[in-house]
């Protein structure tokens, strides 16, 4: 490796730099400028290997801290925050997420989510939320739920929330409290 090399390690972008006889490897989450970990060594390979071990421990600790819903592990608020910082949400999708988070445990129906975003019909809600969930999953380098939360849903929606108690025969979608903390 030369003076400044970049390495991709899972969801992390690693910048390697040499300063005199010291080699420093610094990890960033893709799309974020704040460093998440740093290691130093005598060689670039040594610094990167040490940093990768640190990142693996970090990810393992985070996985262990997640709340479980069946086999699905809900990210922590800190993880959602890191992912949220990388998103470039359209204003309507951001408005929908804000309204959803503000609804708390009462949740919102798909029609209410659509109205919050200014969509004329509920048809776009699952699509937009599914795309947002996939972006969050990509930012966190995590697998999505294997099965949808309800028939006809996008399995990615499980990363946003879960089905609550129906209202007037309409499905209610409740945002995970870990995500709510970040959105609000």
N, CA, C and O of each residue as an XYZ file, in Angstrom:
736
protein
N       0.840     -1.181      0.000
C       0.000      0.000      0.000
C       0.885      1.244      0.000
O       1.966      1.245      0.589
N       0.428      2.283     -0.652
C       1.225      3.512     -0.700
C       0.795      4.480      0.409
O       0.147      4.070      1.371
N       1.148      5.741      0.279
C       0.885      6.741      1.318
C      -0.573      6.768      1.794
O      -0.829      6.797      2.998
N      -1.526      6.760      0.858
C      -2.943      6.818      1.214
C      -3.693      5.814      0.354
O      -3.866      6.027     -0.845
N      -4.131      4.737      0.952
C      -4.914      3.742      0.241
C      -6.275      3.616      0.902
O      -6.436      3.878      2.094
N      -7.251      3.209      0.097
C      -8.595      2.989      0.597
C      -8.936      1.517      0.436
O      -8.602      0.894     -0.571
N      -9.608      0.970      1.449
C      -9.984     -0.436      1.461
C     -11.458     -0.514      1.834
O     -11.912      0.225      2.707
N     -12.207     -1.394      1.190
C     -13.601     -1.632      1.552
C     -13.650     -2.906      2.385
O     -13.082     -3.926      1.995
N     -14.321     -2.854      3.526
C     -14.478     -4.022      4.390
C     -15.931     -4.068      4.836
O     -16.322     -3.369      5.770
N     -16.726     -4.889      4.170
C     -18.157     -4.937      4.463
C     -18.775     -3.574      4.249
O     -18.648     -2.989      3.173
N     -19.439     -3.071      5.264
C     -20.081     -1.752      5.151
C     -19.128     -0.620      5.478
O     -19.506      0.551      5.438
N     -17.904     -0.963      5.799
C     -16.927      0.040      6.205
C     -15.983      0.421      5.069
O     -15.591     -0.406      4.247
N     -15.642      1.680      5.057
C     -14.641      2.231      4.156
C     -13.434      2.509      5.042
O     -13.541      3.236      6.030
N     -12.288      1.935      4.693
C     -11.085      2.100      5.506
C     -10.071      2.936      4.740
O      -9.708      2.617      3.607
N      -9.623      4.003      5.375
C      -8.579      4.848      4.803
C      -7.277      4.528      5.533
O      -7.206      4.561      6.761
N      -6.251      4.220      4.742
C      -4.940      3.885      5.298
C      -3.984      5.014      4.953
O      -3.885      5.427      3.798
N      -3.280      5.511      5.962
C      -2.318      6.587      5.726
C      -1.037      6.307      6.502
O      -1.045      5.679      7.561
N       0.048      6.789      5.943
C       1.365      6.633      6.577
C       1.833      7.985      7.084
O       1.787      8.987      6.369
N       2.283      7.994      8.325
C       2.830      9.201      8.932
C       4.159      8.786      9.559
O       4.184      8.101     10.581
N       5.251      9.202      8.945
C       6.595      8.763      9.366
C       6.655      7.247      9.315
O       6.400      6.651      8.268
N       6.987      6.617     10.431
C       7.095      5.158     10.477
C       5.800      4.497     10.928
O       5.737      3.275     11.060
N       4.777      5.293     11.162
C       3.515      4.788     11.681
C       2.479      4.699     10.566
O       2.351      5.610      9.748
N       1.742      3.590     10.544
C       0.650      3.426      9.584
C      -0.653      3.443     10.374
O      -0.793      2.731     11.368
N      -1.596      4.252      9.931
C      -2.890      4.385     10.600
C      -3.992      3.945      9.642
O      -4.033      4.364      8.486
N      -4.884      3.094     10.145
C      -6.067      2.668      9.397
C      -7.285      3.214     10.137
O      -7.451      2.973     11.333
N      -8.132      3.948      9.425
C      -9.314      4.569     10.016
C     -10.545      4.084      9.273
O     -10.590      4.124      8.044
N     -11.549      3.622     10.021
C     -12.780      3.095      9.421
C     -13.894      4.131      9.486
O     -14.066      4.833     10.482
N     -14.638      4.202      8.401
C     -15.816      5.058      8.286
C     -16.954      4.190      7.788
O     -16.725      3.195      7.100
N     -18.168      4.557      8.126
C     -19.323      3.905      7.527
C     -19.568      4.617      6.216
O     -19.539      5.847      6.156
N     -19.814      3.846      5.156
C     -20.057      4.460      3.850
C     -21.090      5.570      3.977
O     -22.149      5.374      4.573
N     -20.786      6.719      3.424
C     -21.703      7.846      3.421
C     -21.599      8.747      4.641
O     -22.312      9.747      4.722
N     -20.725      8.419      5.596
C     -20.590      9.234      6.803
C     -19.130      9.651      6.960
O     -18.224      8.854      6.720
N     -18.909     10.886      7.358
C     -17.547     11.409      7.496
C     -16.927     11.147      8.861
O     -15.721     11.322      9.037
N     -17.736     10.730      9.826
C     -17.213     10.517     11.178
C     -16.545      9.148     11.287
O     -17.147      8.141     10.915
N     -15.314      9.095     11.790
C     -14.650      7.795     11.943
C     -15.320      6.970     13.038
O     -15.788      7.512     14.040
N     -15.360      5.637     12.834
C     -15.956      4.758     13.839
C     -14.904      3.968     14.605
O     -15.165      3.519     15.721
N     -13.730      3.793     14.030
C     -12.652      3.069     14.711
C     -11.337      3.383     14.018
O     -11.300      3.799     12.860
N     -10.258      3.171     14.765
C      -8.933      3.461     14.219
C      -7.921      2.492     14.831
O      -8.018      2.134     16.005
N      -6.952      2.077     14.018
C      -5.875      1.210     14.504
C      -4.567      1.667     13.883
O      -4.542      2.228     12.787
N      -3.498      1.420     14.593
C      -2.172      1.780     14.092
C      -1.294      0.543     14.081
O      -1.525     -0.410     14.825
N      -0.287      0.573     13.229
C       0.635     -0.545     13.154
C       1.908     -0.158     12.442
O       2.064      0.965     11.962
N       2.826     -1.124     12.384
C       4.098     -0.894     11.696
C       3.951     -1.005     10.189
O       4.719     -0.412      9.431
N       2.932     -1.789      9.753
C       2.693     -1.964      8.318
C       1.229     -1.678      8.021
O       0.387     -1.707      8.918
N       0.937     -1.404      6.770
C      -0.447     -1.163      6.360
C      -1.288     -2.409      6.590
O      -2.394     -2.326      7.125
N      -0.768     -3.565      6.186
C      -1.524     -4.804      6.373
C      -1.800     -5.064      7.849
O      -2.897     -5.491      8.209
N      -0.822     -4.813      8.696
C      -1.005     -5.012     10.134
C      -2.059     -4.084     10.713
O      -2.896     -4.513     11.507
N      -2.024     -2.823     10.325
C      -3.003     -1.854     10.816
C      -4.408     -2.212     10.339
O      -5.368     -2.131     11.105
N      -4.526     -2.609      9.064
C      -5.836     -2.980      8.514
C      -6.351     -4.247      9.190
O      -7.528     -4.313      9.544
N      -5.499     -5.253      9.376
C      -5.929     -6.490     10.036
C      -6.431     -6.214     11.454
O      -7.463     -6.745     11.864
N      -5.703     -5.390     12.196
C      -6.117     -5.035     13.557
C      -7.452     -4.306     13.534
O      -8.330     -4.582     14.351
N      -7.603     -3.379     12.602
C      -8.847     -2.622     12.492
C     -10.006     -3.538     12.124
O     -11.094     -3.402     12.683
N      -9.800     -4.457     11.205
C     -10.863     -5.387     10.808
C     -11.307     -6.248     11.990
O     -12.498     -6.520     12.140
N     -10.376     -6.673     12.820
C     -10.725     -7.425     14.030
C     -11.568     -6.561     14.966
O     -12.535     -7.044     15.555
N     -11.208     -5.298     15.103
C     -11.975     -4.374     15.944
C     -13.389     -4.196     15.396
O     -14.358     -4.181     16.155
N     -13.502     -4.062     14.079
C     -14.809     -3.870     13.450
C     -15.668     -5.118     13.602
O     -16.874     -5.015     13.826
N     -15.059     -6.297     13.482
C     -15.808     -7.542     13.669
C     -16.340     -7.640     15.100
O     -17.486     -8.042     15.305
N     -15.520     -7.277     16.092
C     -15.978     -7.282     17.487
C     -17.107     -6.264     17.676
O     -18.097     -6.537     18.355
N     -16.942     -5.098     17.070
C     -17.962     -4.043     17.157
C     -19.290     -4.549     16.608
O     -20.335     -4.375     17.234
N     -19.244     -5.174     15.437
C     -20.472     -5.682     14.825
C     -21.085     -6.810     15.650
O     -22.307     -6.896     15.771
N     -20.242     -7.675     16.218
C     -20.743     -8.761     17.069
C     -21.426     -8.227     18.315
O     -22.477     -8.727     18.715
N     -20.833     -7.216     18.929
C     -21.433     -6.592     20.111
C     -22.771     -5.951     19.761
O     -23.727     -6.029     20.533
N     -22.832     -5.328     18.612
C     -24.081     -4.686     18.184
C     -25.162     -5.720     17.911
O     -26.319     -5.534     18.289
N     -24.785     -6.802     17.259
C     -25.740     -7.882     16.974
C     -26.305     -8.422     18.290
O     -27.507     -8.667     18.394
N     -25.457     -8.604     19.279
C     -25.892     -9.133     20.574
C     -26.828     -8.161     21.298
O     -27.666     -8.595     22.088
N     -26.701     -6.863     21.044
C     -27.519     -5.852     21.723
C     -28.885     -5.657     21.073
O     -29.728     -4.946     21.620
N     -29.117     -6.267     19.929
C     -30.383     -6.055     19.218
C     -31.549     -6.788     19.884
O     -31.394     -7.884     20.422
N     -32.711     -6.153     19.830
C     -33.957     -6.760     20.299
C     -34.402     -7.786     19.262
O     -34.291     -7.544     18.060
N     -34.898     -8.917     19.721
C     -35.317     -9.994     18.816
C     -36.834    -10.019     18.678
O     -37.576     -9.899     19.653
N     -37.261    -10.179     17.434
C     -38.659    -10.467     17.135
C     -38.605    -11.752     16.327
O     -38.312    -11.733     15.132
N     -38.888    -12.860     16.980
C     -38.704    -14.147     16.314
C     -37.234    -14.310     15.968
O     -36.364    -14.198     16.831
N     -36.970    -14.573     14.705
C     -35.585    -14.738     14.257
C     -34.964    -13.425     13.779
O     -33.773    -13.372     13.471
N     -35.774    -12.372     13.720
C     -35.281    -11.090     13.224
C     -34.711    -10.259     14.362
O     -35.316    -10.152     15.428
N     -33.544     -9.673     14.128
C     -32.885     -8.813     15.113
C     -33.098     -7.358     14.720
O     -32.615     -6.913     13.679
N     -33.823     -6.616     15.557
C     -34.100     -5.202     15.303
C     -32.851     -4.393     15.654
O     -32.323     -4.527     16.759
N     -32.376     -3.564     14.738
C     -31.197     -2.744     15.040
C     -31.422     -1.850     16.261
O     -32.557     -1.523     16.608
N     -30.337     -1.470     16.891
C     -30.408     -0.539     18.018
C     -30.643      0.877     17.485
O     -30.475      1.135     16.293
N     -31.028      1.779     18.370
C     -31.209      3.178     17.959
C     -29.912      3.755     17.410
O     -29.927      4.532     16.455
N     -28.801      3.378     18.009
C     -27.510      3.879     17.528
C     -27.265      3.420     16.090
O     -26.803      4.199     15.257
N     -27.577      2.157     15.805
C     -27.401      1.654     14.440
C     -28.344      2.358     13.474
O     -27.937      2.779     12.391
N     -29.617      2.485     13.877
C     -30.561      3.203     13.020
C     -30.062      4.629     12.767
O     -30.181      5.142     11.654
N     -29.510      5.259     13.788
C     -28.996      6.619     13.635
C     -27.880      6.703     12.612
O     -27.845      7.624     11.797
N     -26.967      5.740     12.655
C     -25.881      5.714     11.670
C     -26.433      5.527     10.262
O     -26.000      6.190      9.320
N     -27.389      4.620     10.132
C     -27.978      4.376      8.811
C     -28.767      5.597      8.344
O     -28.664      6.006      7.188
N     -29.553      6.174      9.250
C     -30.399      7.333      8.914
C     -29.549      8.482      8.385
O     -29.963      9.200      7.475
N     -28.369      8.654      8.954
C     -27.476      9.743      8.542
C     -27.000      9.579      7.102
O     -26.583     10.555      6.478
N     -27.054      8.376      6.572
C     -26.593      8.142      5.199
C     -27.713      8.255      4.176
O     -27.450      8.288      2.974
N     -28.969      8.314      4.639
C     -30.106      8.338      3.716
C     -30.305      9.727      3.120
O     -30.052     10.744      3.766
N     -30.757      9.740      1.889
C     -31.125     10.984      1.219
C     -32.599     10.848      0.853
O     -32.940     10.524     -0.285
N     -33.468     11.099      1.830
C     -34.895     10.858      1.654
C     -35.574     11.988      0.895
O     -35.276     13.167      1.087
N     -36.492     11.591      0.032
C     -37.349     12.563     -0.639
C     -38.226     13.220      0.428
O     -38.550     12.582      1.430
N     -38.614     14.475      0.234
C     -39.418     15.172      1.248
C     -40.692     14.420      1.648
O     -41.046     14.400      2.827
N     -41.382     13.806      0.690
C     -42.612     13.081      1.018
C     -42.329     11.868      1.894
O     -43.073     11.593      2.836
N     -41.267     11.148      1.592
C     -40.917      9.977      2.392
C     -40.486     10.404      3.796
O     -40.805      9.734      4.779
N     -39.772     11.504      3.883
C     -39.370     12.018      5.195
C     -40.602     12.423      6.002
O     -40.674     12.140      7.198
N     -41.564     13.077      5.368
C     -42.801     13.478      6.051
C     -43.565     12.249      6.538
O     -44.109     12.249      7.642
N     -43.602     11.205      5.717
C     -44.289      9.975      6.099
C     -43.602      9.343      7.310
O     -44.274      8.914      8.248
N     -42.274      9.283      7.296
C     -41.533      8.695      8.413
C     -41.742      9.508      9.695
O     -41.900      8.930     10.770
N     -41.746     10.836      9.591
C     -41.976     11.686     10.768
C     -43.362     11.448     11.366
O     -43.503     11.312     12.582
N     -44.378     11.400     10.515
C     -45.740     11.159     10.998
C     -45.844      9.777     11.633
O     -46.489      9.607     12.668
N     -45.211      8.805     11.014
C     -45.246      7.440     11.526
C     -44.580      7.370     12.897
O     -45.119      6.758     13.819
N     -43.428      7.984     13.033
C     -42.718      7.980     14.311
C     -43.537      8.699     15.383
O     -43.603      8.243     16.525
N     -44.155      9.814     15.019
C     -44.944     10.596     15.970
C     -46.178      9.838     16.453
O     -46.694     10.127     17.532
N     -46.653      8.877     15.674
C     -47.831      8.095     16.052
C     -47.534      7.139     17.205
O     -48.457      6.639     17.848
N     -46.265      6.886     17.468
C     -45.893      6.019     18.584
C     -46.429      4.608     18.436
O     -46.510      4.072     17.330
N     -46.796      4.005     19.573
C     -47.279      2.624     19.571
C     -48.657      2.480     18.937
O     -49.078      1.364     18.633
N     -49.367      3.590     18.731
C     -50.674      3.521     18.071
C     -50.509      3.188     16.595
O     -51.396      2.585     15.991
N     -49.386      3.574     16.014
C     -49.125      3.295     14.605
C     -50.055      4.047     13.676
O     -50.887      4.842     14.113
N     -49.903      3.784     12.398
C     -50.742      4.401     11.371
C     -51.162      3.345     10.366
O     -50.442      2.376     10.127
N     -52.334      3.542      9.782
C     -52.755      2.667      8.693
C     -51.985      3.067      7.436
O     -51.374      4.134      7.380
N     -52.025      2.209      6.447
C     -51.344      2.522      5.191
C     -51.958      3.780      4.575
O     -51.243      4.603      4.005
N     -53.280      3.931      4.688
C     -53.939      5.133      4.154
C     -53.463      6.385      4.901
O     -53.256      7.432      4.287
N     -53.290      6.280      6.217
C     -52.802      7.422      7.002
C     -51.353      7.758      6.648
O     -50.981      8.930      6.581
N     -50.544      6.731      6.423
C     -49.164      6.966      5.993
C     -49.141      7.681      4.647
O     -48.365      8.614      4.441
N     -49.999      7.235      3.736
C     -50.067      7.861      2.411
C     -50.481      9.328      2.535
O     -49.901     10.201      1.888
N     -51.479      9.589      3.362
C     -51.948     10.968      3.548
C     -50.840     11.842      4.143
O     -50.685     12.998      3.749
N     -50.076     11.297      5.083
C     -48.988     12.058      5.706
C     -47.934     12.460      4.685
O     -47.303     13.510      4.804
N     -47.751     11.609      3.681
C     -46.750     11.893      2.647
C     -47.320     12.714      1.503
O     -46.576     13.231      0.670
N     -48.637     12.833      1.464
C     -49.260     13.551      0.357
C     -49.458     12.687     -0.874
O     -49.642     13.205     -1.975
N     -49.422     11.354     -0.694
C     -49.676     10.456     -1.823
C     -51.179     10.362     -2.032
O     -51.928     10.294     -1.057
N     -51.642     10.358     -3.284
C     -53.078     10.296     -3.535
C     -53.697      8.950     -3.162
O     -54.886      8.886     -2.848
N     -52.907      7.872     -3.192
C     -53.404      6.540     -2.828
C     -52.352      5.847     -1.958
O     -51.190      6.253     -1.939
N     -52.763      4.808     -1.244
C     -51.811      4.079     -0.395
C     -50.833      3.190     -1.173
O     -49.903      2.636     -0.587
N     -51.034      3.053     -2.464
C     -50.233      2.110     -3.256
C     -48.727      2.337     -3.138
O     -47.960      1.374     -3.145
N     -48.298      3.571     -3.031
C     -46.866      3.849     -3.007
C     -46.195      3.665     -1.656
O     -44.967      3.671     -1.572
N     -46.988      3.501     -0.590
C     -46.419      3.420      0.756
C     -45.488      2.225      0.892
O     -44.337      2.374      1.302
N     -45.989      1.026      0.545
C     -45.147     -0.171      0.677
C     -43.896     -0.053     -0.174
O     -42.810     -0.436      0.261
N     -44.036      0.468     -1.371
C     -42.885      0.615     -2.264
C     -41.854      1.568     -1.656
O     -40.669      1.243     -1.595
N     -42.300      2.736     -1.211
C     -41.379      3.733     -0.658
C     -40.720      3.246      0.631
O     -39.511      3.392      0.815
N     -41.526      2.665      1.520
C     -40.964      2.151      2.771
C     -40.046      0.963      2.511
O     -39.027      0.806      3.183
N     -40.397      0.133      1.548
C     -39.537     -0.993      1.196
C     -38.179     -0.518      0.702
O     -37.147     -1.079      1.068
N     -38.182      0.521     -0.133
C     -36.912      1.072     -0.631
C     -36.106      1.687      0.515
O     -34.889      1.515      0.584
N     -36.787      2.400      1.411
C     -36.091      2.999      2.546
C     -35.493      1.900      3.436
O     -34.353      2.018      3.886
N     -36.252      0.848      3.685
C     -35.762     -0.257      4.515
C     -34.541     -0.918      3.886
O     -33.596     -1.279      4.589
N     -34.557     -1.075      2.579
C     -33.402     -1.667      1.894
C     -32.162     -0.769      2.023
O     -31.046     -1.263      2.183
N     -32.367      0.535      1.951
C     -31.235      1.458      2.133
C     -30.682      1.360      3.553
O     -29.468      1.408      3.753
N     -31.567      1.225      4.534
C     -31.121      1.063      5.920
C     -30.358     -0.252      6.063
O     -29.291     -0.293      6.675
N     -30.908     -1.324      5.497
C     -30.244     -2.633      5.569
C     -28.872     -2.584      4.911
O     -27.907     -3.144      5.431
N     -28.789     -1.916      3.768
C     -27.492     -1.789      3.089
C     -26.501     -1.013      3.953
O     -25.337     -1.396      4.071
N     -26.969      0.078      4.556
C     -26.087      0.894      5.391
C     -25.587      0.114      6.603
O     -24.472      0.335      7.074
N     -26.422     -0.804      7.108
C     -26.048     -1.595      8.279
C     -25.433     -2.934      7.899
O     -25.005     -3.692      8.769
N     -25.387     -3.227      6.606
C     -24.849     -4.497      6.118
C     -25.541     -5.666      6.815
O     -24.890     -6.587      7.309
N     -26.876     -5.610      6.843
C     -27.624     -6.669      7.517
C     -28.634     -7.305      6.580
O     -29.058     -6.712      5.589
N     -29.004     -8.526      6.924
C     -29.998     -9.249      6.148
C     -31.384     -8.769      6.538
O     -31.632     -8.388      7.682
N     -32.282     -8.795      5.564
C     -33.670     -8.424      5.814
C     -34.426     -9.637      6.346
O     -33.960    -10.767      6.200
N     -35.590     -9.416      6.964
C     -36.405    -10.552      7.392
C     -36.680    -11.477      6.202
O     -36.796    -11.027      5.063
N     -36.781    -12.763      6.487
C     -37.004    -13.745      5.417
C     -38.445    -13.749      4.931
O     -38.708    -13.986      3.752
N     -39.386    -13.485      5.848
C     -40.796    -13.523      5.485
C     -41.424    -12.160      5.727
O     -41.034    -11.445      6.650
N     -42.402    -11.800      4.892
C     -43.084    -10.520      5.111
C     -43.898    -10.546      6.401
O     -44.318    -11.605      6.866
N     -44.108     -9.376      6.961
C     -44.874     -9.247      8.201
C     -46.352     -9.556      7.980
O     -47.042     -9.984      8.906
N     -46.832     -9.347      6.784
C     -48.211     -9.688      6.458
C     -48.284    -10.020      4.979
O     -47.415     -9.631      4.199
N     -49.329    -10.743      4.602
C     -49.481    -11.204      3.227
C     -49.474    -10.022      2.254
O     -50.202     -9.045      2.434
N     -48.643    -10.133      1.230
C     -48.565     -9.103      0.205
C     -47.578     -7.990      0.515
O     -47.359     -7.104     -0.312
N     -46.980     -8.028      1.704
C     -46.037     -6.967      2.087
C     -44.645     -7.276      1.565
O     -44.332     -8.413      1.210
N     -43.840     -6.269      1.526
C     -42.425     -6.400      1.209
C     -41.728     -6.826      2.504
O     -41.907     -6.178      3.536
N     -40.943     -7.897      2.468
C     -40.258     -8.380      3.678
C     -39.370     -7.301      4.291
O     -39.112     -7.322      5.495
N     -38.904     -6.368      3.481
C     -38.036     -5.297      3.987
C     -38.755     -4.414      4.999
O     -38.107     -3.776      5.829
N     -40.084     -4.369      4.943
C     -40.834     -3.511      5.862
C     -40.624     -3.899      7.321
O     -40.830     -3.076      8.213
N     -40.214     -5.143      7.575
C     -39.940     -5.577      8.940
C     -38.819     -4.788      9.586
O     -38.697     -4.776     10.811
N     -38.009     -4.137      8.791
C     -36.931     -3.302      9.321
C     -37.471     -1.949      9.800
O     -36.825     -1.269     10.597
N     -38.646     -1.565      9.316
C     -39.278     -0.300      9.700
C     -40.199     -0.495     10.906
O     -40.216      0.329     11.821
N     -40.963     -1.587     10.900
C     -41.912     -1.794     11.986
C     -42.595     -3.137     11.908
O     -42.107     -4.068     11.269
N     -43.743     -3.222     12.574
C     -44.497     -4.462     12.627
C     -45.986     -4.141     12.572
O     -46.387     -3.011     12.850
N     -46.820     -5.141     12.208
C     -48.263     -4.910     12.171
C     -48.829     -4.791     13.590
O     -48.585     -5.643     14.444
N     -49.579     -3.729     13.817
C     -50.237     -3.538     15.108
C     -51.663     -4.049     15.041
O     -52.020     -4.814     14.145
N     -52.478     -3.621     15.999
C     -53.885     -4.012     16.022
C     -54.628     -3.285     14.901
O     -54.542     -2.062     14.797
N     -55.360     -4.028     14.059
C     -56.100     -3.376     12.959
C     -57.115     -2.364     13.495
O     -57.670     -2.535     14.581
N     -57.344     -1.315     12.718
C     -58.356     -0.305     13.023
C     -59.331     -0.263     11.865
O     -58.939     -0.086     10.712
N     -60.601     -0.428     12.183
C     -61.634     -0.371     11.142
C     -61.259     -1.259      9.963
O     -61.360     -0.856      8.805
N     -60.824     -2.477     10.280
C     -60.432     -3.484      9.284
C     -59.246     -3.061      8.424
O     -59.011     -3.650      7.369
N     -58.509     -2.068      8.852
C     -57.319     -1.634      8.106
C     -56.069     -2.014      8.902
O     -56.028     -1.874     10.124
N     -55.070     -2.489      8.195
C     -53.809     -2.850      8.824
C     -53.150     -1.605      9.412
O     -53.101     -0.556      8.770
N     -52.653     -1.732     10.617
C     -51.918     -0.656     11.275
C     -50.452     -1.059     11.317
O     -50.113     -2.184     11.685
N     -49.603     -0.139     10.940
C     -48.169     -0.393     10.918
C     -47.539      0.445     12.025
O     -47.718      1.662     12.062
N     -46.788     -0.215     12.943
C     -46.167      0.456     14.084
C     -44.654      0.500     13.862
O     -44.028     -0.533     13.625
N     -44.076      1.685     13.940
C     -42.634      1.837     13.742
C     -41.880      1.324     14.971
O     -42.301      1.547     16.106
N     -40.769      0.640     14.732
C     -39.929      0.171     15.833
C     -39.515      1.361     16.699
O     -39.127      2.400     16.165
N     -39.591      1.227     18.032
C     -39.207      2.346     18.904
C     -37.749      2.768     18.715
O     -37.412      3.938     18.897
N     -36.893      1.825     18.353
C     -35.487      2.157     18.119
C     -35.336      3.120     16.944
O     -34.484      4.008     16.967
N     -36.167      2.941     15.918
C     -36.143      3.831     14.756
C     -36.848      5.146     15.080
O     -36.418      6.212     14.640
N     -37.939      5.063     15.855
C     -38.669      6.277     16.244
C     -37.761      7.306     16.898
O     -37.843      8.497     16.598
N     -36.895      6.843     17.793
C     -35.979      7.757     18.492
C     -35.129      8.548     17.511
O     -34.809      9.713     17.750
N     -34.769      7.916     16.419
C     -33.899      8.549     15.425
C     -34.688      9.507     14.542
O     -34.234     10.614     14.256
N     -35.862      9.081     14.113
C     -36.661      9.873     13.175
C     -37.154     11.159     13.835
O     -37.175     12.219     13.210
N     -37.545     11.057     15.090
C     -38.043     12.242     15.803
C     -36.873     13.056     16.292
O     -37.065     14.098     16.919
